Amino acid sequence: MALNLFMALAMALIHADATAADGNRMGLQPCRLAGVEHGALCGRLSRPLDPAAPGQRQIDVHFAVLPALSRNRLPDPVFFFAGGPGQSAIELAPTISRLVSRLGYRRDVVLVDQRGTGQSAPLSCESLSPTTPLAQAIEPQLQQQHFAVCLQQLKQLPYGDLRHFTTWVAMQDVDAVRRQLGAEKVNLVGGSYGTRAVLDYMRQFPDAVRRAVMDGVAPPDMVLPATAAVDSQAALELALRACEDDGACARRWPALRQDWLALLSSLPRQMLVQHPVTGVPESLLVTRDLVLQLVRGPLYVPALAAGLPAAMQALSEPGAGRLEPLMGLANAMVGGGKQRSGQLYEGMHLSVICSEDLPRLAMARDAPGVDVHSGFAEHYRAACANWPKGEVPLAFYNLPAAKVAVLLLSGGADPATPPRHAERVARAMGKLVRHVVVTHAGHGVLALPCMRDVLQRFIDAATDEEALSVSTACLAKVPRPDPFLPLQSVSGVAQTGSAAIRPAARHDGAVPAGRSP
């Protein structure tokens, strides 16, 4: 035991020495990232706020390097792009370091806080208190007032010209970081909105890319608010069908679909709802848009979607509908509150969506779903009405031809970036692209247990041909969780006390790296 402790201390000292040496070599400073086991290197670059005016206002773009653990480091690091839009890559370091743990043995992992997030000229809006009354928290007019106040506050910042926080400008920052680190080639890994960033980096800097992995593909021509309705509808259909195809669930709720449609047609209606934080009952006008918004969150994670039939039925009970089960699933999706690692920088989020997506909303071809209508698009239309919009070159919406091996990953039950988007990207990018669909996965495939090996083998492969032939058979074994059935007695009557329960099947599904809007 003493020998093992001595060896562990020796290895830690060796790694600390190597980290310090790396920092000196690249002009970086040793630092610690919360939740990351090993030391890191932190740096920043001064970048023009407006790329067309390089001699005027500057911003600091912050980045962190998780140094390779091996002294026999490979020269091409892995750049990870966070989702949202609006998440900080550095704040997601604990999650990212686990996802790329196999790659991090011989390659540096680089996390760039995209402008508008983290410490890179952050655009954050003040959040509502978790004890805010529900009626205020969900009132559309109050939400728009919240964005209006935030906009005025952000405009007062030294970098408050919000027109310059678009993806294509941010990718120029990322390439500046690559040059600062002296990397001739880089490997790109992105999730959700991060895939849009990867695609634009490949478009602007094709010769700097060695290999690319995109999980939950959200291409630049997607028009995110428009696609939400049809994609959420498809994922909801899968959740309903899972119950209908499951004997126990179908017997428990034989009219689930009909009850659900009847519920939607009965809205809006006033209900007594217990506040999830204060526990105080409140009178709340429950609308169709509110219910569908609450349903959409759990659809991101199949293990949570397994609880939707029970929550939907609880809400549909005649004369005694309860919203609390559905709210509980929605809160589980976001961890029950604002957490640093999951913070969304709303100002950056709206700067991207309002500049890149909303101007193309009128030409979007996606029709609203049967249940899920256009409320999502209307929300963004109102939020973007007065938000500054940056100029986006038409070339931004062109999908680049792949010059290196590219791996696309899709969850078959994803309500935000389902396979249809990656299929279009694969066709446009050409023969060096492989698209893998995990039938029962939701929004995010990288966190599935065997993906660490798949990711490492794909990026470590010596040639593009070897990378594209890497086996992904393990992903076909991912099951869809069984629908959750509440406690019930032997007689089949629901009980609140001790009784038998059939839990959802164990499912090590991915928690989204970043929700697309």
C-alpha positions as CSV (number, residue, x, y, z in Angstrom):
1,M,0.0,0.0,0.0
2,A,2.9,2.4,0.9
3,L,4.6,1.6,-2.4
4,N,1.4,2.3,-4.3
5,L,1.0,5.6,-2.5
6,F,4.6,6.5,-3.3
7,M,4.1,5.7,-7.0
8,A,1.0,7.7,-7.2
9,L,2.8,10.7,-5.6
10,A,5.7,10.3,-8.0
11,M,3.4,10.2,-11.0
12,A,1.5,13.3,-9.8
13,L,4.8,15.2,-9.4
14,I,5.9,14.1,-12.9
15,H,2.7,15.4,-14.3
16,A,2.9,18.7,-12.4
17,D,6.4,19.2,-13.8
18,A,5.3,18.4,-17.3
19,T,2.3,20.8,-17.0
20,A,4.6,23.6,-15.8
21,A,7.0,22.9,-18.7
22,D,4.1,22.9,-21.2
23,G,2.9,26.2,-19.8
24,N,6.3,27.8,-20.2
25,R,6.5,26.5,-23.7
26,M,3.1,27.9,-24.8
27,G,3.1,31.0,-22.7
28,L,0.3,29.7,-20.5
29,Q,-0.2,29.6,-16.8
30,P,-0.8,26.5,-14.7
31,C,-4.4,26.5,-13.3
32,R,-7.0,24.2,-11.7
33,L,-10.4,23.6,-13.2
34,A,-13.2,22.8,-10.8
35,G,-14.1,19.1,-11.0
36,V,-11.0,18.1,-13.1
37,E,-8.6,15.7,-11.5
38,H,-5.3,16.9,-13.2
39,G,-3.8,20.3,-13.5
40,A,-4.6,22.4,-16.5
41,L,-3.0,25.4,-18.4
42,C,-5.0,28.6,-18.9
43,G,-4.5,31.4,-21.3
44,R,-6.2,34.2,-23.1
45,L,-5.9,36.0,-26.4
46,S,-6.8,39.6,-27.2
47,R,-9.2,39.6,-30.2
48,P,-11.0,42.4,-32.1
49,L,-14.6,42.7,-31.1
50,D,-15.3,43.6,-34.8
51,P,-13.1,41.6,-37.1
52,A,-13.5,44.4,-39.7
53,A,-12.0,46.9,-37.3
54,P,-8.9,45.1,-35.8
55,G,-7.4,48.2,-34.4
56,Q,-10.4,49.2,-32.3
57,R,-12.3,47.6,-29.4
58,Q,-10.6,44.3,-28.2
59,I,-12.0,41.4,-26.1
60,D,-10.2,38.7,-24.2
61,V,-10.9,35.1,-25.4
62,H,-10.1,32.7,-22.6
63,F,-9.1,29.0,-23.2
64,A,-7.8,26.1,-21.2
65,V,-5.6,23.1,-22.1
66,L,-5.9,19.8,-20.4
67,P,-2.4,18.5,-21.1
68,A,-1.8,15.0,-22.4
69,L,-0.9,12.6,-19.5
70,S,1.8,10.9,-21.6
71,R,5.2,12.4,-22.2
72,N,4.9,10.9,-25.7
73,R,2.4,13.5,-26.8
74,L,0.9,13.6,-30.3
75,P,1.1,16.9,-32.0
76,D,-2.6,17.3,-33.0
77,P,-4.8,18.3,-30.0
78,V,-8.5,17.8,-29.6
79,F,-10.7,21.0,-29.6
80,F,-14.1,20.5,-27.9
81,F,-17.0,22.8,-28.9
82,A,-19.7,23.4,-26.3
83,G,-23.5,23.5,-27.1
84,G,-26.4,25.7,-26.4
85,P,-25.6,28.1,-28.1
86,G,-24.4,29.8,-24.9
87,Q,-22.5,27.2,-22.9
88,S,-19.0,27.7,-21.7
89,A,-16.6,24.9,-22.7
90,I,-14.3,25.6,-19.7
91,E,-17.3,25.4,-17.2
92,L,-18.1,22.0,-18.8
93,A,-14.5,20.8,-18.3
94,P,-15.5,18.0,-15.7
95,T,-17.9,16.4,-18.2
96,I,-15.7,16.9,-21.2
97,S,-12.6,15.5,-19.5
98,R,-14.6,12.3,-18.9
99,L,-15.9,12.1,-22.4
100,V,-12.5,12.3,-23.9
101,S,-10.5,10.6,-21.2
102,R,-9.1,8.0,-23.6
103,L,-8.0,10.7,-26.0
104,G,-6.4,12.8,-23.3
105,Y,-3.7,10.3,-22.6
106,R,-1.7,11.2,-25.7
107,R,-3.4,14.4,-26.9
108,D,-4.0,17.8,-25.3
109,V,-7.6,18.7,-25.0
110,V,-8.4,22.4,-25.7
111,L,-11.4,24.2,-24.3
112,V,-12.2,27.6,-25.7
113,D,-14.8,29.8,-24.1
114,Q,-16.6,31.0,-27.2
115,R,-17.0,34.8,-27.2
116,G,-20.1,35.6,-25.1
117,T,-19.6,32.7,-22.7
118,G,-17.5,32.0,-19.6
119,Q,-14.9,34.6,-19.1
120,S,-14.7,35.5,-22.8
121,A,-16.7,38.8,-22.9
122,P,-19.6,37.1,-21.1
123,L,-23.2,38.0,-22.1
124,S,-25.2,36.7,-19.1
125,C,-28.7,37.8,-18.1
126,E,-29.8,37.9,-14.5
127,S,-31.8,34.8,-13.7
128,L,-35.2,34.8,-12.0
129,S,-35.2,33.7,-8.4
130,P,-36.1,30.0,-8.0
131,T,-38.8,31.1,-5.6
132,T,-40.5,33.4,-8.2
133,P,-44.2,32.6,-8.4
134,L,-45.0,30.2,-11.2
135,A,-47.5,32.5,-12.9
136,Q,-44.7,35.2,-13.2
137,A,-42.0,32.8,-14.3
138,I,-44.0,31.5,-17.3
139,E,-45.8,34.7,-18.3
140,P,-44.7,35.4,-21.9
141,Q,-44.9,39.2,-21.5
142,L,-42.7,39.0,-18.4
143,Q,-40.2,36.9,-20.2
144,Q,-40.0,39.4,-23.0
145,Q,-39.6,42.2,-20.4
146,H,-36.7,40.1,-19.0
147,F,-35.0,40.0,-22.3
148,A,-35.5,43.7,-22.9
149,V,-34.0,44.6,-19.5
150,C,-31.1,42.2,-20.2
151,L,-30.5,43.8,-23.6
152,Q,-30.2,47.3,-22.1
153,Q,-27.8,46.0,-19.5
154,L,-25.6,44.2,-22.0
155,K,-25.4,47.2,-24.3
156,Q,-23.7,49.1,-21.4
157,L,-20.8,46.7,-21.3
158,P,-17.5,47.8,-23.0
159,Y,-18.1,45.0,-25.5
160,G,-21.8,45.7,-25.7
161,D,-22.1,45.7,-29.6
162,L,-23.9,42.4,-29.7
163,R,-23.7,42.2,-33.5
164,H,-20.2,40.6,-33.3
165,F,-21.1,37.4,-31.3
166,T,-21.9,35.2,-34.2
167,T,-20.5,31.7,-34.9
168,W,-18.4,32.6,-37.9
169,V,-16.6,35.4,-36.0
170,A,-16.1,33.1,-33.0
171,M,-14.4,30.5,-35.2
172,Q,-11.8,33.0,-36.2
173,D,-11.1,33.3,-32.4
174,V,-10.7,29.5,-32.2
175,D,-8.2,29.4,-35.0
176,A,-6.2,32.2,-33.3
177,V,-6.0,29.9,-30.3
178,R,-4.8,27.0,-32.5
179,R,-2.0,29.2,-33.9
180,Q,-1.1,30.4,-30.4
181,L,-0.7,26.8,-29.4
182,G,1.4,26.0,-32.4
183,A,-0.8,23.2,-33.7
184,E,-0.7,22.6,-37.4
185,K,-3.6,20.3,-37.3
186,V,-6.4,19.8,-34.8
187,N,-9.2,17.2,-34.2
188,L,-12.6,18.7,-33.6
189,V,-15.3,17.3,-31.4
190,G,-18.7,19.2,-30.9
191,G,-22.1,18.4,-29.5
192,S,-25.4,20.0,-30.4
193,Y,-24.8,23.7,-31.3
194,G,-21.1,22.8,-31.1
195,T,-21.6,20.9,-34.3
196,R,-22.5,24.1,-36.1
197,A,-19.3,25.6,-34.8
198,V,-17.3,22.6,-36.0
199,L,-18.9,22.8,-39.5
200,D,-18.1,26.5,-39.8
201,Y,-14.5,26.0,-38.6
202,M,-14.1,23.3,-41.3
203,R,-15.6,25.7,-43.8
204,Q,-13.2,28.5,-42.9
205,F,-10.1,26.6,-42.0
206,P,-10.3,23.2,-43.9
207,D,-6.5,22.7,-44.0
208,A,-6.2,22.9,-40.2
209,V,-8.6,20.0,-39.5
210,R,-7.3,16.4,-39.1
211,R,-10.5,14.7,-38.1
212,A,-14.0,15.7,-36.9
213,V,-16.7,14.2,-34.7
214,M,-20.2,15.8,-34.4
215,D,-22.8,14.6,-32.0
216,G,-26.4,15.7,-32.5
217,V,-25.9,17.7,-35.7
218,A,-27.3,21.2,-35.9
219,P,-26.2,22.6,-39.2
220,P,-26.1,26.3,-40.0
221,D,-29.1,26.0,-42.4
222,M,-31.3,24.3,-39.8
223,V,-33.4,27.4,-38.7
224,L,-33.6,26.1,-35.2
225,P,-36.9,27.6,-34.0
226,A,-38.7,26.2,-37.0
227,T,-37.4,22.7,-36.7
228,A,-38.3,22.4,-33.0
229,A,-42.0,21.7,-33.7
230,V,-41.6,18.8,-36.1
231,D,-38.6,17.2,-34.3
232,S,-40.3,17.4,-30.9
233,Q,-43.5,16.0,-32.4
234,A,-41.5,13.0,-33.8
235,A,-39.8,12.3,-30.4
236,L,-43.2,12.6,-28.6
237,E,-44.7,10.0,-31.0
238,L,-41.9,7.6,-30.1
239,A,-42.6,8.1,-26.4
240,L,-46.3,7.4,-26.9
241,R,-45.6,4.4,-29.2
242,A,-43.2,3.0,-26.6
243,C,-46.0,2.8,-24.1
244,E,-48.4,1.3,-26.7
245,D,-45.9,-1.4,-27.6
246,D,-45.2,-2.3,-24.0
247,G,-47.8,-4.7,-22.6
248,A,-47.9,-3.5,-19.0
249,C,-48.0,0.2,-20.1
250,A,-50.7,-0.4,-22.7
251,R,-52.8,-2.3,-20.1
252,R,-52.4,0.4,-17.5
253,W,-53.3,3.3,-19.9
254,P,-55.1,1.8,-22.9
255,A,-56.4,5.3,-23.9
256,L,-53.2,7.3,-23.3
257,R,-53.1,8.9,-26.8
258,Q,-56.8,9.8,-26.8
259,D,-56.5,11.2,-23.2
260,W,-53.5,13.2,-24.2
261,L,-55.3,14.8,-27.2
262,A,-58.3,15.5,-25.1
263,L,-56.2,17.2,-22.5
264,L,-54.5,19.5,-25.1
265,S,-57.9,20.4,-26.6
266,S,-59.1,21.3,-23.0
267,L,-56.4,23.9,-22.5
268,P,-56.0,26.5,-21.2
269,R,-57.5,26.0,-17.8
270,Q,-56.8,27.1,-14.3
271,M,-55.2,24.6,-12.0
272,L,-53.8,24.5,-8.4
273,V,-50.1,23.7,-8.7
274,Q,-47.6,23.2,-5.9
275,H,-44.5,25.3,-6.4
276,P,-41.5,23.0,-6.9
277,V,-39.2,25.1,-4.6
278,T,-41.4,26.7,-2.0
279,G,-44.0,24.0,-1.9
280,V,-46.8,26.6,-1.8
281,P,-49.9,25.8,-3.8
282,E,-50.5,28.4,-6.5
283,S,-53.3,29.0,-8.9
284,L,-51.9,28.7,-12.4
285,L,-53.3,29.1,-15.9
286,V,-52.0,26.0,-17.6
287,T,-51.7,26.5,-21.4
288,R,-51.0,24.2,-24.3
289,D,-47.6,25.9,-24.8
290,L,-46.6,25.4,-21.2
291,V,-47.5,21.7,-21.2
292,L,-45.6,21.1,-24.5
293,Q,-42.6,23.0,-23.2
294,L,-42.5,20.8,-20.1
295,V,-42.9,17.7,-22.2
296,R,-40.1,18.6,-24.5
297,G,-37.4,18.7,-21.8
298,P,-37.6,15.0,-20.7
299,L,-37.6,13.9,-24.4
300,Y,-33.9,14.8,-24.5
301,V,-33.1,11.9,-22.2
302,P,-34.8,8.5,-22.8
303,A,-34.6,7.6,-19.1
304,L,-36.7,10.6,-18.3
305,A,-39.0,10.2,-21.3
306,A,-39.9,6.8,-19.9
307,G,-41.7,8.7,-17.2
308,L,-43.8,10.8,-19.6
309,P,-46.8,8.4,-19.9
310,A,-47.4,8.4,-16.2
311,A,-46.9,12.2,-16.0
312,M,-49.2,12.8,-19.0
313,Q,-51.9,10.6,-17.5
314,A,-51.7,12.3,-14.1
315,L,-52.3,15.6,-15.9
316,S,-55.2,14.1,-17.9
317,E,-57.2,12.8,-14.9
318,P,-60.7,14.3,-15.2
319,G,-61.3,16.9,-12.6
320,A,-58.1,16.2,-10.7
321,G,-55.3,16.7,-13.1
322,R,-51.9,17.2,-11.5
323,L,-49.1,19.1,-13.2
324,E,-46.5,18.3,-10.6
325,P,-45.2,15.0,-12.1
326,L,-44.5,16.6,-15.4
327,M,-42.8,19.6,-13.7
328,G,-40.7,17.1,-11.8
329,L,-39.5,15.4,-15.0
330,A,-38.7,18.8,-16.5
331,N,-36.8,19.9,-13.4
332,A,-34.8,16.6,-13.5
333,M,-33.7,17.5,-17.0
334,V,-32.0,20.7,-15.8
335,G,-30.8,19.4,-12.5
336,G,-33.4,21.1,-10.4
337,G,-31.9,24.6,-10.7
338,K,-29.2,26.7,-12.2
339,Q,-25.8,25.0,-12.0
340,R,-22.5,26.6,-13.0
341,S,-21.6,23.7,-15.4
342,G,-24.9,24.1,-17.2
343,Q,-25.3,27.8,-17.2
344,L,-26.6,29.2,-20.5
345,Y,-25.3,32.7,-21.4
346,E,-28.6,34.0,-22.7
347,G,-27.1,37.1,-24.4
348,M,-24.8,35.0,-26.5
349,H,-27.6,32.5,-27.1
350,L,-29.9,35.2,-28.6
351,S,-27.1,36.9,-30.4
352,V,-26.5,33.7,-32.4
353,I,-30.1,32.7,-32.9
354,C,-31.3,36.2,-33.8
355,S,-28.5,36.7,-36.3
356,E,-28.2,33.3,-37.9
357,D,-31.7,31.7,-37.7
358,L,-34.5,34.2,-37.3
359,P,-33.8,36.0,-40.6
360,R,-34.4,32.7,-42.4
361,L,-37.5,31.7,-40.4
362,A,-39.9,32.8,-43.2
363,M,-38.2,30.4,-45.7
364,A,-38.2,27.4,-43.4
365,R,-40.1,24.4,-44.8
366,D,-40.8,22.6,-41.5
367,A,-44.5,22.5,-40.7
368,P,-45.8,22.5,-37.1
369,G,-46.6,19.1,-35.6
370,V,-50.0,17.7,-34.8
371,D,-49.6,18.4,-31.1
372,V,-46.5,20.7,-31.1
373,H,-47.5,23.9,-32.9
374,S,-45.4,27.1,-33.6
375,G,-45.2,28.5,-30.0
376,F,-41.5,27.9,-29.9
377,A,-40.8,29.9,-33.1
378,E,-43.1,32.7,-31.8
379,H,-41.1,32.9,-28.6
380,Y,-37.9,33.5,-30.5
381,R,-39.6,35.9,-32.9
382,A,-40.7,38.1,-30.0
383,A,-37.3,37.8,-28.2
384,C,-35.4,38.7,-31.4
385,A,-37.7,41.6,-32.4
386,N,-35.3,44.3,-31.0
387,W,-32.2,42.2,-30.5
388,P,-29.2,43.5,-32.5
389,K,-28.4,41.2,-35.5
390,G,-25.0,40.7,-36.9
391,E,-24.2,40.3,-40.6
392,V,-23.7,36.7,-41.6
393,P,-22.1,35.8,-44.9
394,L,-24.1,33.6,-47.2
395,A,-21.2,31.2,-47.4
396,F,-21.9,30.4,-43.7
397,Y,-24.9,28.4,-44.7
398,N,-23.0,26.2,-47.1
399,L,-22.0,22.8,-45.9
400,P,-18.2,22.2,-46.5
401,A,-17.0,19.2,-48.5
402,A,-15.1,16.9,-46.1
403,K,-11.4,16.7,-46.8
404,V,-10.8,14.4,-43.8
405,A,-12.7,11.6,-42.1
406,V,-15.9,12.9,-40.3
407,L,-18.1,10.9,-37.8
408,L,-21.7,12.1,-37.3
409,L,-23.7,10.8,-34.4
410,S,-27.4,10.9,-34.0
411,G,-29.9,9.7,-31.4
412,G,-33.0,8.2,-33.0
413,A,-35.2,9.6,-30.2
414,D,-33.6,13.1,-30.2
415,P,-36.2,15.9,-30.1
416,A,-33.8,18.6,-31.1
417,T,-31.2,17.2,-33.6
418,P,-32.7,13.9,-34.9
419,P,-31.0,11.9,-37.7
420,R,-32.7,13.7,-40.5
421,H,-30.3,16.7,-40.1
422,A,-27.2,14.7,-40.0
423,E,-28.4,12.7,-43.1
424,R,-28.5,15.9,-45.1
425,V,-25.1,17.0,-43.8
426,A,-23.6,13.6,-44.7
427,R,-24.9,13.8,-48.3
428,A,-23.5,17.3,-48.7
429,M,-20.1,16.6,-47.2
430,G,-19.3,13.5,-49.3
431,K,-17.7,10.1,-49.1
432,L,-15.4,10.8,-46.2
433,V,-18.4,11.1,-43.8
434,R,-19.9,8.3,-41.8
435,H,-23.3,8.7,-40.0
436,V,-24.1,6.5,-37.0
437,V,-27.7,6.4,-35.6
438,V,-28.2,5.1,-32.1
439,T,-31.9,4.1,-32.3
440,H,-32.8,4.5,-28.7
441,A,-30.5,7.4,-27.7
442,G,-31.7,10.9,-27.1
443,H,-29.9,14.2,-27.5
444,G,-26.3,13.2,-27.0
445,V,-24.5,10.0,-28.0
446,L,-20.9,10.8,-26.8
447,A,-21.7,10.0,-23.1
448,L,-22.8,6.4,-23.9
449,P,-20.4,4.1,-22.2
450,C,-18.7,2.5,-25.2
451,M,-18.3,5.9,-27.0
452,R,-15.0,6.6,-25.2
453,D,-13.5,3.7,-27.1
454,V,-15.2,4.5,-30.4
455,L,-14.0,8.2,-30.2
456,Q,-10.5,7.2,-29.3
457,R,-10.2,4.6,-32.1
458,F,-11.7,7.0,-34.7
459,I,-9.4,9.9,-33.9
460,D,-6.3,7.7,-33.3
461,A,-6.7,5.8,-36.6
462,A,-3.7,6.3,-38.9
463,T,-5.7,6.9,-42.0
464,D,-9.1,8.2,-42.9
465,E,-10.1,4.8,-44.3
466,E,-9.2,3.1,-41.0
467,A,-11.1,5.8,-39.0
468,L,-14.3,5.3,-41.1
469,S,-14.2,1.5,-40.6
470,V,-14.0,1.7,-36.8
471,S,-16.6,-0.7,-35.3
472,T,-19.6,1.0,-33.6
473,A,-21.5,-2.3,-33.0
474,C,-21.6,-1.6,-29.3
475,L,-24.0,1.3,-29.9
476,A,-26.6,-1.0,-31.4
477,K,-27.1,-2.6,-28.0
478,V,-28.3,0.5,-26.2
479,P,-31.9,-0.3,-25.1
480,R,-34.9,2.1,-24.8
481,P,-35.9,2.2,-21.1
482,D,-39.2,0.5,-20.2
483,P,-42.0,2.9,-19.5
484,F,-42.2,3.8,-15.9
485,L,-45.2,2.5,-14.1
486,P,-46.3,4.1,-10.7
487,L,-46.8,2.1,-7.6
488,Q,-49.9,-0.1,-7.6
489,S,-51.4,-2.8,-5.5
490,V,-51.9,-6.4,-6.5
491,S,-55.5,-5.5,-7.5
492,G,-54.2,-2.9,-9.9
493,V,-55.5,0.1,-8.0
494,A,-52.9,2.9,-7.7
495,Q,-51.5,3.3,-4.1
496,T,-49.5,5.9,-2.4
497,G,-48.0,3.5,0.1
498,S,-45.6,0.6,-0.3
499,A,-46.3,-1.6,-3.4
500,A,-44.6,-3.3,-6.3
501,I,-43.0,-1.1,-8.9
502,R,-41.4,-1.8,-12.3
503,P,-38.6,0.8,-12.7
504,A,-37.3,2.0,-16.0
505,A,-34.6,-0.3,-17.4
506,R,-31.1,0.7,-16.6
507,H,-30.0,3.1,-19.3
508,D,-26.6,4.8,-19.3
509,G,-27.9,7.4,-21.8
510,A,-26.2,10.7,-22.6
511,V,-26.9,13.8,-20.6
512,P,-26.9,16.5,-23.3
513,A,-23.7,18.4,-23.7
514,G,-25.8,21.4,-24.6
515,R,-29.3,21.7,-25.5
516,S,-30.1,23.1,-28.9
517,P,-33.0,25.6,-28.7
